[in-house]
Amino acid sequence: MAETTGMPFSDLMGLEVIERTPARVRGRLVVREDLCTAGGILHGGAFMAMADALGAIGGVLNLPAGARTTTLESKTNFLRGAPVGSVVEGETTPLHVGRRSSVWQTRITDAEGKLLCLVTQTQMTILPE
């Protein structure tokens, strides 16, 4: 069952979370016209925002009590476009979960499973004082 992210911008985009565990976060986004470039293709920033949200959720699920997280770094490879009206799905998995940071890889695919975008991001762990 899909649910919102709990983050206002991601919810505004329409990102739905379909799975959230410490080892994997999955989300889905309908490509709307207002999320596209002038050519009717999902904007790169929308791909990046989707991945950032999914990685942040993964980071939060791996935090110790009282800690917070923020994105420290993000790298994106755009491989294919997603036209308006299509649905893209992102799957985020941890490459590293440590005391001070976690590193997440997000694969965004189309309905046929073709890889559209690959994002690697680092989430910094902010421990309570």
N, C-alpha and C positions, 0 to 999 in steps of 0.2 A: 504494500500500500504506500503510495507516494505521500510525502509530507513536505512542508516548507523547510527552508534552511534555518530560519530563525535570525537571518541577517537581512536587514531591510533592502539593501541594493540587490542582493541575489534573489530575494522574493519578488522585487519589482521586475526583474528580468524574466521571472516565471520559472526559475530553476526549481525542480522537484527532486527531493531526495528519495530514492527507492530502496536504498540499503545503507546502513551506517553501523559499522563495527570497527574496533581498533585496527583490524587488519585489512579492511576494504570499505570504501565509500563509493556508492554509485548514484548518479543523478541523471536527469533527463531534462532536455530543453526543447521546446517547440520553437523553430526559427520563424520569428515574426518579422514583418516588414520594418518595424521600428528598431530592430536589432541588427539590421543589415547595412551594407554599403549601398551606394547609389545603384550598383548593379544587381541588387537583390540577393547578395551572398552574405552569410553571417559575418559580421564585423570581427576582425581579429581581437579587438578589445573584449568582445562578448565571449569568444573562446577562452581568453585569458581569465576573465572574471569568473567564468564557470569553473575552470580548473582551480583557481585560487580559493574559491568557496569550498570545493570538495576537499582540497588539501588542508584547509583550515579546520574543517570538521574532523578530519582524520587526526590532525594535530591535537585538537581539544580532547578527543577520545583517548589519547595516550598521555595526558597530563597528570602529574600528581595533584592531590587535593590542594586547592587554593591557588594554583598556578594559572597563568594566562599564556596566550601565544599570539604572535604576529608574524606576518610574512617578512622574511629577511631578504630573499632573493627568488627570482623566477626566470626561467628560460623557456621559450616557446619555439617549437618548430611547426610551421603551418605546411601541411602536405596536400590538402584538397579543400575545396569550398563546400559549403552547405547551403543549398538554395532555400529561399523563403518557402515556408510550408512544410519543410522536412523536419524530422525529429533527430536530434543528436543525443548520444548517451556518453557520459563520462564515467570512467572507473579509475579510482585513485587507490594506490597501494604504497605502503612505506618501503623505502629503500634503506632507511636507517631511523631508528628511534633511540635517542640518547638522553642524557640528563639535561643538556642545554639546548638541544635542537633535534628536529626530525626532518627528514628529507622524503618528499613524496613525488611519485610519478603518476601523472594523469594521462590516460589515453582517451581521446574523444573520437568516437566512431559514428558512422551513419547507420541507417536501419539494416544495411547489408553487411555490417561489420567492417567496412573499409575504414582504415585509419585516416582521420582528417587532421588531427593535431596531437602533438606530444609535448607535454609540459613537465618540467622538473622544477620543484620549488623547495625552498628551505624555510621551515617554520622555527622561529626562535622561541625558546621556552623562557618565560618570565616568571621566576620563582617569587613567592611572597616574601616580603621583608620581615 
